[in-house]
Amino acid sequence: MVRAIEERLRKREEVIKAVRGFALKASQALGPLTAILYGSYARGDFNLWSDVDVLLVVRDEVALPRKPHKRVELVLDLMPPGFEVHLVKEGELRRALARRAFARAALAGAVVVLDQLGLAEELRAMGLGVEVRQGEGPEGLDQED
């Protein structure tokens, strides 16, 4: 039992590192951003068929296609296999969190892996219980805020 728990924690840490690496590459293409791991890997209840749910939040000034499915094309070549990525602007995220309970529920217990926009404290203030896991560079993940 202990071994299974340790393996699950190890796998989750690998995914957090992979998301951070992806986010750093995406920030080179999109500018400063906040990357949030949400869903089963953030909660720790993932299974063999789980995908890695990532929300990339960019500044409002970034030109994104209007259609959400077209937005992912901006980072498609950077995405590791098994990643499900959504891109939103800061204002879009704030409006969704203010107006939609399902948006707040989706981000409850999420993990902020890169916060170049400084949104983590705002998410915490909303009572979402987000975990902040960022450090300097991909190897800095062991530093928790």
N, C-alpha and C positions, 0 to 999 in steps of 0.2 A: 504494500500500500504506500509506504513512504517513498519507495523508488518511483512509483507511478506519479506521485505528486511532484517529486523532484524533476522528472522528465517533462511534465506539463509546464512547470515553471521555466525550465531551460528552453523549451520550444517557444514559449511566450516571449522570453528575452530575445531570442533569435529574431522573432518577427518584429519586435520593437526596434532592434538595430537595423533590420532591413527597411522598415518604414522610414527611419531617420535617414539612412543612406539615399533612399529614393527622394525624400523631401529635399535634401540638400541639392541633389541634381535638378529637381523641379524648380527650386528657387533660382538656379542659374538661368533657367529659361523664362521664368515668370516674374522674377523679382522677389522681394521679401514676402514671406508667407508664414502661415501657421498651419502645421500638419497635425491632424488629430486621428488617432487610431480609435475606432469605435466598434461596437458589435461584439461578436463572440471572443475574438482574441483579446480585446480590451477587458472584457469581463472574466476571461479565463475559462469559459465553458465551450471552447471550440472543439471540433471533432475533425475526423479525416476529410470530410467534405466541405469544411468551412473555408470561405474566402477571407481575404484580409481587407477589411473595410477601412478606407482612408478618405478623410475629408481634407482637401486643400483649400484654405481660405486665403484669398489674395486681396490686395488693396482695391478699392473701388475704381481707381483710375485704370486698372488693367483691362485691356480690350479682350473680352471673352465673347464667344458666340452666344447668341440668345438661347439656342436650344441646348439643354444640358448634355445630351448625348454627343453633341459636336465638341463640347468643351474638353472632353477626355482625350480627344485627338491631339491636343496640345502637348500632352505628356505620354502619349501611348508608347512611343519608342523607349521611354525611360522606365516604364512599369515592369516590375518583376512578374513572373507568372503567378497567378492566383490572387492578384490584387484587384479589388473593385474600388475605383477611384472616382470621387465626385469633386468638382471644382465650383466654388461659390465666391462671390465678393463679400467683403466685410459687411456691407449694408444689408445684403441679402440674408446673411446668417443672422444678423441682429433682428431683422424683421421676422424671420421664421421662428426664432426662439421666443420673441415677444408674442407672437400670434398663434403659434401652433404647438399644442401639447406633444404631438408625436415627434417634433423636432427636438424638444427638450428631453423626451424619453430616449430618443436615439443616442443622444450625447451623454446621458447619465452614466457615470462610471467610465467615461472615455479617458484616453491617455493622450496628453499633449506631448508630442515627441520633438517638435521644433516650434518655437514661438517667436519668430522674427517680427510679428505684428503686436505682440504684447496682449494677446487675448485671453491668456490662461486665467489671470486674476478676475477678469470680467465673467468668465464661465464659472469660476468658483463662487463669485458673489451671487450668481443666479441659483446657487445651491445644487449644481449638477454633480458635485462629487467627483470632479475630474482629477486625475493623477497627472502630475507634471513630471516628465522624464526627459530632461534635456541637459546637455553639457556642451563642452566645446569639442567639436569634431565628432565623428562617428564613434570613437572610443570613449567619449565622455558620458556614455549613457548610465554609468553606475552612479552618477551624481543626481540625487533627487532634490527637487526644490520643495 
